[in-house]
Amino acid sequence: MKTFLKIFAAVLVVTTFFIFFGGHLLFTSSNPYLTGVFCALVLSVLIYTFWCLSEKIDQLEKRLDALEQSSRKNP
């Protein structure tokens, strides 16, 4: 959960700067900052999902390496 909050905070800061420096022209809503928060939330969920998948892939690679080494020892 802490990782997600860190990612969300970073994306929120970047989105806020984007909106402040002219990005609000892309949004037609009455409150572009609220739209920016929503966009930051969606981007954070995507980034966090890929982050978790990357960690699982790393674990599987370690497990595969261990299995390969054990099969080399026992032919």
N, CA, C and O atoms as CSV, one atom per row, in Angstrom:
chain,resi,resn,atom,element,x,y,z
A,1,MET,N,N,0.824,-1.192,0.000
A,1,MET,CA,C,0.000,0.000,0.000
A,1,MET,C,C,0.874,1.264,0.000
A,1,MET,O,O,0.544,2.267,-0.633
A,2,LYS,N,N,1.992,1.185,0.726
A,2,LYS,CA,C,2.874,2.343,0.768
A,2,LYS,C,C,3.454,2.632,-0.611
A,2,LYS,O,O,3.622,3.787,-1.002
A,3,THR,N,N,3.754,1.561,-1.338
A,3,THR,CA,C,4.300,1.741,-2.687
A,3,THR,C,C,3.288,2.442,-3.579
A,3,THR,O,O,3.642,3.344,-4.338
A,4,PHE,N,N,2.030,2.029,-3.488
A,4,PHE,CA,C,1.001,2.660,-4.300
A,4,PHE,C,C,0.849,4.136,-3.950
A,4,PHE,O,O,0.705,4.973,-4.841
A,5,LEU,N,N,0.880,4.457,-2.675
A,5,LEU,CA,C,0.745,5.857,-2.262
A,5,LEU,C,C,1.924,6.703,-2.742
A,5,LEU,O,O,1.749,7.866,-3.105
A,6,LYS,N,N,3.127,6.119,-2.744
A,6,LYS,CA,C,4.288,6.847,-3.257
A,6,LYS,C,C,4.142,7.098,-4.756
A,6,LYS,O,O,4.425,8.193,-5.243
A,7,ILE,N,N,3.702,6.081,-5.474
A,7,ILE,CA,C,3.496,6.228,-6.919
A,7,ILE,C,C,2.414,7.263,-7.191
A,7,ILE,O,O,2.566,8.104,-8.076
A,8,PHE,N,N,1.320,7.206,-6.433
A,8,PHE,CA,C,0.225,8.150,-6.634
A,8,PHE,C,C,0.676,9.576,-6.362
A,8,PHE,O,O,0.317,10.493,-7.100
A,9,ALA,N,N,1.456,9.768,-5.311
A,9,ALA,CA,C,1.939,11.120,-4.990
A,9,ALA,C,C,2.835,11.661,-6.105
A,9,ALA,O,O,2.726,12.827,-6.483
A,10,ALA,N,N,3.713,10.817,-6.623
A,10,ALA,CA,C,4.608,11.261,-7.695
A,10,ALA,C,C,3.822,11.605,-8.951
A,10,ALA,O,O,4.077,12.632,-9.579
A,11,VAL,N,N,2.878,10.762,-9.318
A,11,VAL,CA,C,2.069,11.020,-10.519
A,11,VAL,C,C,1.184,12.239,-10.307
A,11,VAL,O,O,0.959,13.006,-11.243
A,12,LEU,N,N,0.679,12.429,-9.096
A,12,LEU,CA,C,-0.159,13.585,-8.806
A,12,LEU,C,C,0.634,14.884,-8.950
A,12,LEU,O,O,0.121,15.868,-9.483
A,13,VAL,N,N,1.869,14.890,-8.484
A,13,VAL,CA,C,2.709,16.081,-8.621
A,13,VAL,C,C,2.973,16.379,-10.093
A,13,VAL,O,O,2.862,17.526,-10.526
A,14,VAL,N,N,3.317,15.364,-10.850
A,14,VAL,CA,C,3.579,15.560,-12.279
A,14,VAL,C,C,2.320,16.041,-12.997
A,14,VAL,O,O,2.389,16.940,-13.834
A,15,THR,N,N,1.180,15.450,-12.676
A,15,THR,CA,C,-0.082,15.856,-13.300
A,15,THR,C,C,-0.445,17.286,-12.924
A,15,THR,O,O,-0.934,18.040,-13.766
A,16,THR,N,N,-0.214,17.665,-11.686
A,16,THR,CA,C,-0.512,19.028,-11.247
A,16,THR,C,C,0.350,20.044,-11.992
A,16,THR,O,O,-0.152,21.076,-12.435
A,17,PHE,N,N,1.643,19.757,-12.132
A,17,PHE,CA,C,2.499,20.654,-12.914
A,17,PHE,C,C,2.044,20.735,-14.361
A,17,PHE,O,O,2.059,21.811,-14.959
A,18,PHE,N,N,1.640,19.609,-14.928
A,18,PHE,CA,C,1.163,19.589,-16.305
A,18,PHE,C,C,-0.078,20.468,-16.460
A,18,PHE,O,O,-0.183,21.235,-17.418
A,19,ILE,N,N,-1.006,20.359,-15.531
A,19,ILE,CA,C,-2.235,21.158,-15.593
A,19,ILE,C,C,-1.922,22.637,-15.375
A,19,ILE,O,O,-2.474,23.502,-16.054
A,20,PHE,N,N,-1.036,22.916,-14.429
A,20,PHE,CA,C,-0.714,24.305,-14.114
A,20,PHE,C,C,-0.046,25.015,-15.290
A,20,PHE,O,O,-0.302,26.196,-15.526
A,21,PHE,N,N,0.802,24.310,-16.022
A,21,PHE,CA,C,1.537,24.934,-17.111
A,21,PHE,C,C,0.863,24.748,-18.466
A,21,PHE,O,O,1.550,24.615,-19.479
A,22,GLY,N,N,-0.442,24.737,-18.503
A,22,GLY,CA,C,-1.162,24.762,-19.770
A,22,GLY,C,C,-1.941,23.512,-20.098
A,22,GLY,O,O,-2.684,23.496,-21.080
A,23,GLY,N,N,-1.798,22.470,-19.315
A,23,GLY,CA,C,-2.525,21.233,-19.582
A,23,GLY,C,C,-4.017,21.350,-19.360
A,23,GLY,O,O,-4.787,20.520,-19.846
A,24,HIS,N,N,-4.441,22.389,-18.618
A,24,HIS,CA,C,-5.865,22.555,-18.354
A,24,HIS,C,C,-6.638,22.865,-19.638
A,24,HIS,O,O,-7.862,22.734,-19.668
A,25,LEU,N,N,-5.948,23.265,-20.678
A,25,LEU,CA,C,-6.614,23.551,-21.941
A,25,LEU,C,C,-7.126,22.273,-22.611
A,25,LEU,O,O,-8.001,22.333,-23.474
A,26,LEU,N,N,-6.587,21.127,-22.219
A,26,LEU,CA,C,-7.037,19.852,-22.785
A,26,LEU,C,C,-8.335,19.365,-22.146
A,26,LEU,O,O,-9.079,18.598,-22.758
A,27,PHE,N,N,-8.606,19.804,-20.927
A,27,PHE,CA,C,-9.786,19.335,-20.215
A,27,PHE,C,C,-10.916,20.345,-20.354
A,27,PHE,O,O,-10.698,21.550,-20.227
A,28,THR,N,N,-12.128,19.851,-20.617
A,28,THR,CA,C,-13.272,20.750,-20.784
A,28,THR,C,C,-14.154,20.794,-19.544
A,28,THR,O,O,-15.194,21.454,-19.548
A,29,SER,N,N,-13.749,20.094,-18.475
A,29,SER,CA,C,-14.568,20.087,-17.267
A,29,SER,C,C,-14.451,21.425,-16.539
A,29,SER,O,O,-13.574,22.236,-16.836
A,30,SER,N,N,-15.344,21.635,-15.588
A,30,SER,CA,C,-15.342,22.891,-14.837
A,30,SER,C,C,-14.162,22.970,-13.869
A,30,SER,O,O,-13.693,24.061,-13.547
A,31,ASN,N,N,-13.688,21.825,-13.411
A,31,ASN,CA,C,-12.571,21.803,-12.472
A,31,ASN,C,C,-11.465,20.908,-13.029
A,31,ASN,O,O,-11.506,19.695,-12.826
A,32,PRO,N,N,-10.491,21.469,-13.716
A,32,PRO,CA,C,-9.445,20.625,-14.319
A,32,PRO,C,C,-8.571,19.926,-13.291
A,32,PRO,O,O,-7.994,18.882,-13.596
A,33,TYR,N,N,-8.452,20.467,-12.077
A,33,TYR,CA,C,-7.626,19.813,-11.071
A,33,TYR,C,C,-8.273,18.517,-10.587
A,33,TYR,O,O,-7.571,17.554,-10.279
A,34,LEU,N,N,-9.597,18.486,-10.517
A,34,LEU,CA,C,-10.289,17.259,-10.154
A,34,LEU,C,C,-10.111,16.211,-11.241
A,34,LEU,O,O,-9.938,15.028,-10.949
A,35,THR,N,N,-10.153,16.642,-12.479
A,35,THR,CA,C,-9.899,15.738,-13.591
A,35,THR,C,C,-8.457,15.249,-13.544
A,35,THR,O,O,-8.193,14.086,-13.848
A,36,GLY,N,N,-7.525,16.113,-13.169
A,36,GLY,CA,C,-6.125,15.729,-13.029
A,36,GLY,C,C,-5.919,14.682,-11.958
A,36,GLY,O,O,-5.116,13.765,-12.131
A,37,VAL,N,N,-6.636,14.807,-10.850
A,37,VAL,CA,C,-6.544,13.811,-9.775
A,37,VAL,C,C,-7.051,12.464,-10.273
A,37,VAL,O,O,-6.462,11.425,-9.976
A,38,PHE,N,N,-8.142,12.485,-11.028
A,38,PHE,CA,C,-8.677,11.241,-11.588
A,38,PHE,C,C,-7.672,10.606,-12.547
A,38,PHE,O,O,-7.451,9.396,-12.501
A,39,CYS,N,N,-7.066,11.410,-13.410
A,39,CYS,CA,C,-6.053,10.899,-14.339
A,39,CYS,C,C,-4.854,10.343,-13.585
A,39,CYS,O,O,-4.308,9.307,-13.963
A,40,ALA,N,N,-4.445,11.020,-12.528
A,40,ALA,CA,C,-3.327,10.548,-11.713
A,40,ALA,C,C,-3.660,9.212,-11.053
A,40,ALA,O,O,-2.801,8.336,-10.952
A,41,LEU,N,N,-4.897,9.057,-10.608
A,41,LEU,CA,C,-5.315,7.804,-9.990
A,41,LEU,C,C,-5.269,6.663,-11.001
A,41,LEU,O,O,-4.773,5.579,-10.693
A,42,VAL,N,N,-5.779,6.900,-12.195
A,42,VAL,CA,C,-5.780,5.859,-13.231
A,42,VAL,C,C,-4.347,5.485,-13.604
A,42,VAL,O,O,-4.025,4.302,-13.704
A,43,LEU,N,N,-3.490,6.477,-13.809
A,43,LEU,CA,C,-2.094,6.201,-14.147
A,43,LEU,C,C,-1.382,5.469,-13.012
A,43,LEU,O,O,-0.562,4.586,-13.265
A,44,SER,N,N,-1.682,5.823,-11.780
A,44,SER,CA,C,-1.050,5.170,-10.630
A,44,SER,C,C,-1.441,3.702,-10.541
A,44,SER,O,O,-0.607,2.850,-10.236
A,45,VAL,N,N,-2.701,3.410,-10.807
A,45,VAL,CA,C,-3.152,2.012,-10.776
A,45,VAL,C,C,-2.427,1.209,-11.858
A,45,VAL,O,O,-1.992,0.086,-11.606
A,46,LEU,N,N,-2.295,1.770,-13.044
A,46,LEU,CA,C,-1.588,1.074,-14.122
A,46,LEU,C,C,-0.118,0.837,-13.765
A,46,LEU,O,O,0.399,-0.265,-13.949
A,47,ILE,N,N,0.541,1.860,-13.260
A,47,ILE,CA,C,1.952,1.732,-12.899
A,47,ILE,C,C,2.128,0.711,-11.781
A,47,ILE,O,O,3.048,-0.106,-11.830
A,48,TYR,N,N,1.263,0.750,-10.781
A,48,TYR,CA,C,1.360,-0.184,-9.661
A,48,TYR,C,C,1.123,-1.618,-10.122
A,48,TYR,O,O,1.784,-2.539,-9.644
A,49,THR,N,N,0.198,-1.810,-11.035
A,49,THR,CA,C,-0.075,-3.148,-11.559
A,49,THR,C,C,1.150,-3.704,-12.268
A,49,THR,O,O,1.528,-4.854,-12.047
A,50,PHE,N,N,1.772,-2.896,-13.118
A,50,PHE,CA,C,2.972,-3.350,-13.803
A,50,PHE,C,C,4.124,-3.571,-12.830
A,50,PHE,O,O,4.938,-4.473,-13.030
A,51,TRP,N,N,4.202,-2.772,-11.796
A,51,TRP,CA,C,5.236,-2.934,-10.767
A,51,TRP,C,C,5.090,-4.293,-10.080
A,51,TRP,O,O,6.070,-5.016,-9.894
A,52,CYS,N,N,3.856,-4.628,-9.707
A,52,CYS,CA,C,3.611,-5.911,-9.041
A,52,CYS,C,C,3.908,-7.079,-9.976
A,52,CYS,O,O,4.475,-8.086,-9.550
A,53,LEU,N,N,3.532,-6.951,-11.239
A,53,LEU,CA,C,3.827,-8.006,-12.205
A,53,LEU,C,C,5.331,-8.187,-12.384
A,53,LEU,O,O,5.812,-9.311,-12.529
A,54,SER,N,N,6.058,-7.100,-12.373
A,54,SER,CA,C,7.514,-7.175,-12.498
A,54,SER,C,C,8.123,-7.919,-11.315
A,54,SER,O,O,9.038,-8.723,-11.490
A,55,GLU,N,N,7.621,-7.656,-10.118
A,55,GLU,CA,C,8.132,-8.357,-8.940
A,55,GLU,C,C,7.831,-9.848,-9.023
A,55,GLU,O,O,8.673,-10.667,-8.654
A,56,LYS,N,N,6.642,-10.211,-9.502
A,56,LYS,CA,C,6.293,-11.629,-9.636
A,56,LYS,C,C,7.178,-12.307,-10.681
A,56,LYS,O,O,7.588,-13.453,-10.495
A,57,ILE,N,N,7.473,-11.612,-11.773
A,57,ILE,CA,C,8.343,-12.175,-12.798
A,57,ILE,C,C,9.737,-12.403,-12.235
A,57,ILE,O,O,10.363,-13.424,-12.524
A,58,ASP,N,N,10.227,-11.471,-11.440
A,58,ASP,CA,C,11.540,-11.639,-10.815
A,58,ASP,C,C,11.566,-12.859,-9.901
A,58,ASP,O,O,12.539,-13.613,-9.894
A,59,GLN,N,N,10.503,-13.054,-9.132
A,59,GLN,CA,C,10.420,-14.223,-8.258
A,59,GLN,C,C,10.397,-15.518,-9.065
A,59,GLN,O,O,11.043,-16.497,-8.693
A,60,LEU,N,N,9.658,-15.520,-10.161
A,60,LEU,CA,C,9.599,-16.714,-10.995
A,60,LEU,C,C,10.945,-17.011,-11.658
A,60,LEU,O,O,11.314,-18.175,-11.813
A,61,GLU,N,N,11.674,-15.974,-12.047
A,61,GLU,CA,C,13.002,-16.180,-12.628
A,61,GLU,C,C,13.948,-16.798,-11.612
A,61,GLU,O,O,14.721,-17.694,-11.953
A,62,LYS,N,N,13.899,-16.333,-10.369
A,62,LYS,CA,C,14.740,-16.910,-9.319
A,62,LYS,C,C,14.386,-18.376,-9.091
A,62,LYS,O,O,15.262,-19.223,-8.919
A,63,ARG,N,N,13.100,-18.652,-9.092
A,63,ARG,CA,C,12.644,-20.019,-8.887
A,63,ARG,C,C,13.079,-20.920,-10.043
A,63,ARG,O,O,13.484,-22.063,-9.828
A,64,LEU,N,N,12.994,-20.410,-11.248
A,64,LEU,CA,C,13.404,-21.170,-12.420
A,64,LEU,C,C,14.903,-21.445,-12.396
A,64,LEU,O,O,15.344,-22.544,-12.731
A,65,ASP,N,N,15.677,-20.452,-12.004
A,65,ASP,CA,C,17.129,-20.653,-11.881
A,65,ASP,C,C,17.450,-21.726,-10.850
A,65,ASP,O,O,18.334,-22.555,-11.069
A,66,ALA,N,N,16.746,-21.715,-9.746
A,66,ALA,CA,C,16.971,-22.729,-8.711
A,66,ALA,C,C,16.609,-24.115,-9.231
A,66,ALA,O,O,17.316,-25.083,-8.951
A,67,LEU,N,N,15.534,-24.219,-9.972
A,67,LEU,CA,C,15.144,-25.514,-10.536
A,67,LEU,C,C,16.154,-25.995,-11.572
A,67,LEU,O,O,16.463,-27.185,-11.630
A,68,GLU,N,N,16.666,-25.088,-12.382
A,68,GLU,CA,C,17.665,-25.469,-13.373
A,68,GLU,C,C,18.945,-25.956,-12.704
A,68,GLU,O,O,19.546,-26.933,-13.152
A,69,GLN,N,N,19.364,-25.286,-11.643
A,69,GLN,CA,C,20.583,-25.707,-10.950
A,69,GLN,C,C,20.392,-27.052,-10.260
A,69,GLN,O,O,21.306,-27.877,-10.235
A,70,SER,N,N,19.206,-27.273,-9.700
A,70,SER,CA,C,18.961,-28.556,-9.043
A,70,SER,C,C,18.877,-29.699,-10.065
A,70,SER,O,O,19.246,-30.833,-9.759
A,71,SER,N,N,18.392,-29.400,-11.271
A,71,SER,CA,C,18.328,-30.453,-12.299
A,71,SER,C,C,19.722,-30.745,-12.859
A,71,SER,O,O,19.977,-31.862,-13.309
A,72,ARG,N,N,20.617,-29.776,-12.840
A,72,ARG,CA,C,21.992,-30.007,-13.288
A,72,ARG,C,C,22.748,-30.890,-12.299
A,72,ARG,O,O,23.591,-31.695,-12.696
A,73,LYS,N,N,22.447,-30.738,-11.018
A,73,LYS,CA,C,23.128,-31.542,-9.999
A,73,LYS,C,C,22.655,-32.983,-10.031
A,73,LYS,O,O,23.432,-33.897,-9.756
A,74,ASN,N,N,21.384,-33.196,-10.366
A,74,ASN,CA,C,20.797,-34.539,-10.398
A,74,ASN,C,C,20.403,-34.891,-11.834
A,74,ASN,O,O,19.243,-34.724,-12.210
A,75,PRO,N,N,21.341,-35.372,-12.630
A,75,PRO,CA,C,20.997,-35.674,-14.040
A,75,PRO,C,C,20.173,-36.912,-14.206
A,75,PRO,O,O,19.820,-37.273,-15.329
